[in-house]
Amino acid sequence: MLELRPSCECCDCDLPPDSAQARICSFECTFCATCTEQHLGGLCPNCGGELMVRPRRPANKLANNPPSSLRVHNPQGCVAR
C-alpha cells in the first residue's frame, strides 16, 4: 500500500491524500507537480526514476488506511539528475 507522504520533498508544500498535484517514483519519493515540471524534468532526483501522478486513495478507505504523517524535506537534493 502506498504511504501517501504528506509533502513535497523539494518545497515542502502540503500534498494531502486527495491531491492531484502529488507525483511519485517507484520508491514513493514524493514531489509536487510544480517542482516535478520546473526543477526536476519529470525525474526523481533520488533514484532517477520517472515521476508519475500519485493515485488517490478513496476517502472512505483513509480511516482504516491512513496516509503517512512523516514529512521528508531535502531542498539541497532537488536538482535534476
PERAJO-V608061 format. One record per run of one state. SS is the DSSP state (H for helix, E for strand, - for the rest). FROM is the first residue (numbers start at 1). TO is the last residue. If there is no record, write none. Layout:
# PERAJO-V608061
[[SS/FROM/TO] [SS/FROM/TO]]
This chain:
# PERAJO-V608061
[[-/1/6] [E/7/7] [-/8/13] [E/14/14] [-/15/21] [E/22/24] [-/25/29] [E/30/32] [H/33/38] [-/39/42] [E/43/43] [-/44/49] [E/50/50] [-/51/51] [E/52/53] [-/54/58] [H/59/61] [-/62/74] [H/75/77] [-/78/81]]
